[in-house]
């Protein structure tokens, strides 16, 4: 009997010690706030607030999330990059990049975009290259107060209409609203010129300042049809 009591006592001590060890290990796992890694490979990384709200995503092309505004998502092709969210659940900016090759040619692009509230990009730094014929610069768009989700929903509703004149007219009226006219471009264009162009509310170029690849400067004023109405230095000599 004494031998049995001794063994039971050992088991009790072992159980208590084991409980303490597992408790400490478990508590450590929950209280650690920082880990250090020499290297980590991931296909997607999410950064969230404590309440679970998504703030940032870094992902490859296949794992990039769909755009989201007002809780509405829609399918689109997206390159690899980094997406930012505004704390309300809406996407509001990104860093994207990529390149493709084929047939002895290449295409490359990079962009840093800033989105308007409830809308798409309103300002971006863009590099877009087609086998050496490229443009790089700052571009600014004019975006409406109408949420992008409402515009997408309207287009989806029109797409469900039966083919015919009514559907064609509805699409035409939607497209005529021009929800994203360019207002400013500053950069280098595909003709190797330094360019500053100012556009009107319809997205039509009205003032264009150019320094050509050969160093020749030029300033053009244009009407709504794109016709040059005054040009410097040529018209200043008349």
C-alpha angles and dihedrals in degrees: 000000000000090000091052092049090050092052092048089051091053090050091051091051091047092050093050094048092047091050091052093049094049091045093054091046092050093047091050091053091054097042099047107106100175135045128184122216127184090205137354132186118206137161093207135013123192124199114200141176117247089263091058097257110151114241106165140006128197111189148148120252097271094049099043108122123239118260114272131197124165090354092302120122130189135189121257139147111262132184124224117281147095127304127200128206128202100228092259094079097263124122109241110170146355151194112223133176142166149137138210134193136197142136092021091301135098142203125204134176142174131178143179109197135187117199129214116239109284089354143081129274116320096176132023145168104222137187115184119174130185106186094312097323099106146151127209128181153089118307127186125195131196110234126191128237088243107104114248089233090063092051092049091048091051092051091049091051091051091048089059092056117104114264113267146086095309093055093045091050093048091052091047092052091048093049092046090063088072099208095190115039116169111240104177137019123181120174148061117320132210091266090062091252127137104237140191113179128177118199132198125239090277093056095253118141111246104164123030125181116190138180106194127223087258092053097257112145123216138175120196131186114202136194124227091275092056095254116143108242099176132013135188134246092009100055092043089066095057 
